[in-house]
């Protein structure tokens, strides 16, 4: 129980940090999204390399990467995450914070579906209702607008699959994140070097705050990812999905209240269906867990 509680706390903190990421990336809107991602990978791997060196665990890393299956799993994971970052950073700096938040509102229920399909996690009868409501919200938005909400669906899909891959991965979070960032470390450095030689590199050529934010990109990346990795391995994927509503709520509030992005009546209907789905799913989960706790002493010999 204590291990599960720690997983819930770590998951909440990770999603809270991600929820305020639009503030971070808006401050870097003068830097191309691909360069931001490259800095995140480069600095992140350096941080993880220091941690692994301090823990004297490079032996475990080398042993893991010699396994083709393990290396393939983490390479797939980081490619999904890189795509998710690229879409998100572009969306934030192009004035689509609300659309991005919709993707992360959808993701908890997508995580539920992925858990059922790939991990054979079973849903109770009432849990199917919010999944259907979320689907109805996306369908309504698609019909009214004339095209699917690609930003939202892309973000939900890439991060949902990333969570699934992390769930089936076998290494502890520090080792897995070291391998993930290491996969794209050299390509990131090569890209940044190429940008610098072509005179389009941002680092060292923008205002001091921007340079500082790029330098801290690794820390801002590693901390929530380590928290998320720990949570994903210690609690059910369905509960991981439930916690994720923290991120889109923060992003939605930033988009509407701070950045004053337009929010149409069509979006309101779609969001309302998805919000209702999350409420039903949350309440059902809370009630079920309370009943389990109440029954447990009776069932214990």
Legacy VTK file of the C-alpha trace (Angstrom):
# vtk DataFile Version 3.0
C-alpha trace
ASCII
DATASET POLYDATA
POINTS 301 float
0.000 0.000 0.000
2.836 2.428 0.864
4.485 1.670 -2.505
1.202 2.453 -4.300
0.734 5.697 -2.358
4.228 6.828 -3.364
3.371 5.996 -6.969
0.250 8.149 -6.798
2.215 11.069 -5.307
4.962 10.836 -7.917
2.423 10.635 -10.701
0.578 13.697 -9.412
3.776 15.760 -9.180
4.832 14.743 -12.699
1.503 15.744 -14.202
1.463 19.008 -12.246
4.855 19.983 -13.657
3.740 19.093 -17.181
0.607 21.155 -16.653
2.643 24.340 -16.350
4.964 23.561 -19.260
3.198 26.053 -21.580
4.698 28.846 -19.456
8.157 27.379 -20.013
7.858 26.899 -23.753
6.092 30.205 -24.369
9.226 31.842 -22.972
11.208 29.991 -25.661
8.946 30.874 -28.590
11.904 32.413 -30.439
13.603 28.995 -30.613
12.525 26.424 -33.269
10.721 23.449 -31.645
13.224 20.906 -33.007
16.104 22.807 -31.393
14.260 22.864 -28.072
13.768 19.105 -28.257
17.414 18.560 -29.175
18.487 20.605 -26.148
16.142 18.596 -23.943
17.708 15.314 -25.036
21.299 16.563 -24.919
21.100 18.128 -21.466
18.927 15.301 -20.120
21.441 12.625 -21.065
24.274 14.593 -19.452
22.280 14.816 -16.224
21.460 11.106 -16.314
25.105 10.256 -17.083
26.177 12.123 -13.952
23.581 10.291 -11.854
24.607 6.904 -13.223
28.272 7.730 -12.599
27.565 8.742 -9.003
25.635 5.507 -8.474
28.368 3.515 -10.275
25.775 1.702 -12.369
27.191 1.927 -15.895
27.582 -1.865 -15.805
23.805 -2.304 -15.644
23.357 0.166 -18.497
25.818 -1.656 -20.783
24.227 -4.980 -19.942
20.769 -3.642 -20.807
21.717 -2.060 -24.133
23.352 -5.293 -25.299
19.873 -6.831 -25.225
18.340 -6.005 -28.606
14.766 -6.287 -27.316
15.392 -3.959 -24.380
17.152 -1.403 -26.552
14.331 -1.598 -29.084
11.669 -0.999 -26.431
13.356 2.126 -25.118
14.186 3.393 -28.593
10.500 3.101 -29.477
9.523 4.831 -26.241
11.778 7.828 -26.775
10.728 8.222 -30.414
7.088 8.375 -29.294
7.999 10.913 -26.636
10.039 13.027 -29.064
7.074 13.178 -31.447
4.791 14.110 -28.564
7.146 16.919 -27.500
7.412 18.250 -31.044
3.640 18.431 -31.470
3.133 19.950 -28.026
5.795 22.658 -28.332
4.528 23.640 -31.774
0.938 23.729 -30.497
1.812 25.898 -27.485
3.805 28.438 -29.480
1.241 28.525 -32.298
-1.629 29.443 -29.972
-3.183 25.993 -29.504
-2.794 25.458 -25.759
-6.510 24.611 -25.424
-6.266 22.068 -28.256
-3.244 20.555 -26.537
-5.151 20.341 -23.269
-7.938 18.438 -25.061
-5.387 15.824 -26.070
-4.328 15.310 -22.494
-7.956 15.213 -21.349
-8.528 12.387 -23.827
-5.342 10.545 -22.875
-6.484 9.148 -19.481
-9.331 7.291 -21.131
-7.092 6.226 -23.997
-4.692 4.849 -21.382
-7.598 2.864 -19.976
-8.364 1.430 -23.409
-4.711 0.555 -24.006
-4.537 -1.142 -20.622
-7.552 -3.280 -21.531
-6.330 -4.140 -25.034
-2.638 -4.800 -24.413
-2.285 -5.517 -20.694
-5.601 -7.308 -20.158
-6.590 -4.929 -17.386
-10.290 -5.446 -16.806
-12.836 -2.640 -16.691
-15.941 -2.762 -14.567
-19.240 -2.231 -16.369
-19.638 1.414 -15.320
-16.105 2.224 -16.487
-17.120 1.646 -20.102
-19.514 4.633 -19.946
-16.802 7.333 -19.680
-14.859 5.697 -22.512
-17.968 5.986 -24.693
-18.600 9.587 -23.624
-15.057 10.606 -24.514
-15.447 8.993 -27.913
-18.720 10.864 -28.382
-16.997 14.152 -27.522
-14.298 13.596 -30.124
-16.863 12.504 -32.721
-19.024 15.588 -32.059
-16.047 17.911 -32.467
-15.050 16.132 -35.675
-18.512 16.457 -37.201
-19.050 20.087 -36.200
-15.607 21.319 -37.222
-15.388 19.141 -40.322
-12.127 17.388 -39.422
-10.789 15.415 -36.470
-8.972 17.339 -33.696
-5.577 16.220 -34.982
-3.500 18.071 -32.399
-5.435 16.520 -29.526
-5.538 13.034 -31.021
-1.837 13.085 -31.901
-0.836 14.149 -28.394
-3.147 11.612 -26.766
-1.991 8.802 -29.018
1.748 9.361 -28.740
1.749 9.834 -24.980
-0.697 6.997 -24.392
1.544 4.624 -26.330
4.596 5.967 -24.485
2.905 5.141 -21.180
2.080 1.657 -22.438
5.679 0.994 -23.483
6.951 2.251 -20.126
4.509 -0.046 -18.363
5.881 -3.176 -20.041
9.532 -2.097 -19.746
11.622 -3.959 -17.186
14.307 -1.488 -16.077
14.103 0.900 -13.167
13.321 4.534 -14.058
16.858 5.936 -13.800
18.294 3.237 -16.060
15.465 3.462 -18.581
15.646 7.256 -18.861
19.422 7.081 -19.308
19.013 4.671 -22.204
16.142 6.646 -23.728
17.960 9.961 -23.715
21.170 8.230 -24.760
19.500 6.900 -27.910
18.980 10.443 -29.195
21.951 12.140 -27.527
24.352 11.993 -30.466
21.690 12.855 -33.091
20.643 15.823 -30.939
24.205 17.065 -30.539
24.833 16.647 -34.266
21.708 18.628 -35.104
22.613 21.441 -32.707
26.144 21.582 -34.085
24.790 21.739 -37.628
22.414 24.542 -36.680
25.296 26.454 -35.113
27.524 26.103 -38.178
24.677 27.332 -40.375
24.181 30.380 -38.174
20.679 29.430 -37.000
21.582 28.024 -33.589
19.701 29.646 -30.718
21.838 28.806 -27.690
24.173 31.678 -26.853
22.519 33.941 -29.395
19.267 34.842 -27.646
18.458 36.781 -24.482
19.999 35.543 -21.185
16.718 34.110 -19.860
16.258 32.075 -23.028
19.794 30.682 -22.776
19.169 29.771 -19.138
15.887 28.047 -19.981
17.592 25.991 -22.691
20.366 25.018 -20.275
17.770 23.908 -17.716
15.836 21.952 -20.348
17.459 18.734 -19.142
16.443 19.225 -15.526
12.914 20.224 -16.504
12.751 17.062 -18.601
14.318 14.518 -16.254
12.470 15.322 -13.046
8.876 14.767 -14.250
9.894 11.834 -16.462
11.549 10.058 -13.544
8.502 10.714 -11.400
6.221 9.450 -14.174
8.339 6.348 -14.820
8.243 5.434 -11.145
4.489 5.925 -11.004
3.840 3.974 -14.217
5.646 0.916 -12.830
4.083 0.939 -9.366
0.385 1.593 -10.018
-2.128 0.245 -12.594
-2.211 1.958 -15.987
-5.861 2.818 -15.353
-4.836 4.815 -12.267
-2.019 6.481 -14.224
-4.668 7.600 -16.687
-6.862 8.908 -13.892
-4.076 11.095 -12.480
-3.362 12.653 -15.837
-6.353 15.018 -15.710
-4.124 17.300 -13.592
-2.025 18.232 -16.647
-4.795 19.249 -19.067
-6.681 21.129 -16.348
-3.672 23.363 -15.745
-3.121 23.775 -19.482
-6.764 24.565 -20.158
-6.796 27.248 -17.466
-3.613 28.757 -18.872
-5.052 28.754 -22.400
-8.348 30.363 -21.455
-7.428 32.678 -18.583
-3.829 33.682 -19.296
-3.433 33.407 -23.068
-7.071 34.271 -23.894
-7.365 31.688 -26.661
-10.846 31.457 -28.273
-13.149 28.784 -26.852
-16.215 28.127 -29.009
-19.572 26.615 -28.056
-18.657 23.549 -30.129
-15.509 23.075 -28.079
-17.524 23.575 -24.907
-19.874 20.705 -25.792
-16.994 18.369 -26.676
-14.992 19.303 -23.592
-18.107 18.906 -21.409
-18.641 15.342 -22.620
-15.023 14.482 -21.869
-15.137 16.255 -18.490
-18.278 14.298 -17.621
-16.512 11.096 -18.640
-13.589 11.891 -16.339
-15.919 12.717 -13.444
-17.805 9.433 -13.830
-14.587 7.468 -14.114
-13.088 9.200 -11.056
-16.154 8.784 -8.850
-16.578 5.148 -9.838
-12.946 4.441 -9.014
-13.131 6.185 -5.632
-16.326 4.341 -4.645
-14.895 0.987 -5.713
-11.656 1.496 -3.775
-13.556 2.545 -0.639
-15.703 -0.573 -0.852
-12.592 -2.727 -1.228
-11.024 -1.157 1.865
-14.235 -1.668 3.835
-14.491 -5.334 2.844
-10.802 -6.184 3.231
-10.769 -6.651 7.071
-13.646 -9.100 6.786
-11.828 -11.181 4.176
-8.515 -11.229 6.060
-8.004 -14.460 8.088
LINES 1 302
301 0 1 2 3 4 5 6 7 8 9 10 11 12 13 14 15 16 17 18 19 20 21 22 23 24 25 26 27 28 29 30 31 32 33 34 35 36 37 38 39 40 41 42 43 44 45 46 47 48 49 50 51 52 53 54 55 56 57 58 59 60 61 62 63 64 65 66 67 68 69 70 71 72 73 74 75 76 77 78 79 80 81 82 83 84 85 86 87 88 89 90 91 92 93 94 95 96 97 98 99 100 101 102 103 104 105 106 107 108 109 110 111 112 113 114 115 116 117 118 119 120 121 122 123 124 125 126 127 128 129 130 131 132 133 134 135 136 137 138 139 140 141 142 143 144 145 146 147 148 149 150 151 152 153 154 155 156 157 158 159 160 161 162 163 164 165 166 167 168 169 170 171 172 173 174 175 176 177 178 179 180 181 182 183 184 185 186 187 188 189 190 191 192 193 194 195 196 197 198 199 200 201 202 203 204 205 206 207 208 209 210 211 212 213 214 215 216 217 218 219 220 221 222 223 224 225 226 227 228 229 230 231 232 233 234 235 236 237 238 239 240 241 242 243 244 245 246 247 248 249 250 251 252 253 254 255 256 257 258 259 260 261 262 263 264 265 266 267 268 269 270 271 272 273 274 275 276 277 278 279 280 281 282 283 284 285 286 287 288 289 290 291 292 293 294 295 296 297 298 299 300
